[in-house]
Amino acid sequence: MATVRSDPSACQGYANCVAGAEDYFDIDDDGIVVLLKTDVPDSDLTRVEEAARSCPVSALWLDK
């Protein structure tokens, strides 16, 4: 199992992550990423990893 992490200070609210995995990521009223879940089972790993990689400011990553 992997863990998804974020750097809220780097987030600029593009919401690419939300488009790729809306069950793991959201954007709050200030335009900052919110992690809805942090534990990523193997069955979701590829999808969540791609969503994290889609962040243009690298505010998301996975610890495996």
LINCORLIN-V917239 format. One record per residue. OMEGA is omega as a letter, one per 40 degrees, with the letter a starting at -180 (* if undefined). D_CENTER is the distance of its C-alpha to the mean C-alpha in whole Angstrom. Layout:
omega=OMEGA d_center=D_CENTER
omega=OMEGA d_center=D_CENTER
This chain:
omega=i d_center=15
omega=i d_center=12
omega=i d_center=10
omega=a d_center=7
omega=i d_center=7
omega=i d_center=7
omega=a d_center=10
omega=a d_center=10
omega=i d_center=14
omega=a d_center=12
omega=i d_center=10
omega=i d_center=13
omega=i d_center=11
omega=i d_center=11
omega=i d_center=9
omega=a d_center=9
omega=i d_center=5
omega=i d_center=7
omega=a d_center=10
omega=a d_center=9
omega=a d_center=7
omega=i d_center=9
omega=i d_center=10
omega=a d_center=6
omega=i d_center=5
omega=i d_center=8
omega=a d_center=10
omega=a d_center=13
omega=i d_center=16
omega=i d_center=16
omega=a d_center=13
omega=a d_center=11
omega=i d_center=7
omega=i d_center=8
omega=i d_center=7
omega=i d_center=9
omega=i d_center=9
omega=i d_center=9
omega=a d_center=11
omega=i d_center=11
omega=a d_center=14
omega=a d_center=16
omega=i d_center=16
omega=a d_center=12
omega=a d_center=11
omega=a d_center=12
omega=a d_center=10
omega=i d_center=7
omega=i d_center=8
omega=i d_center=9
omega=i d_center=6
omega=i d_center=5
omega=a d_center=8
omega=i d_center=9
omega=a d_center=8
omega=i d_center=12
omega=i d_center=12
omega=i d_center=10
omega=a d_center=8
omega=i d_center=5
omega=i d_center=7
omega=i d_center=9
omega=a d_center=12
omega=* d_center=14
